[in-house]
Amino acid sequence: MAGVLGGELAEEFGEAMLDILGPPGVPGDGAFEYGLRLSIMYVVGGGTNDIQRGLIARGLGRPR
């Protein structure tokens, strides 16, 4: 569950920071863009979030 939440939070945080701060070359020196690009590893790295949610639901005895 933490992996699904962490991946989605990393992606949403990266998008929000780029919306607020703008493109690279502004505060953060491109670190926020790098974080957004890296966040896909958190989302896909352990299996897609849809698959992870299915496994979580099965573990909790809930329907997919």
Secondary structure, 3 states (H helix, E strand, C coil): CHHHHHHHHHHHHHHHHHHHHCCCCCCCCCHHHHHHHHHHHHHHCCCCHHHHHHHHHHHCCCCC
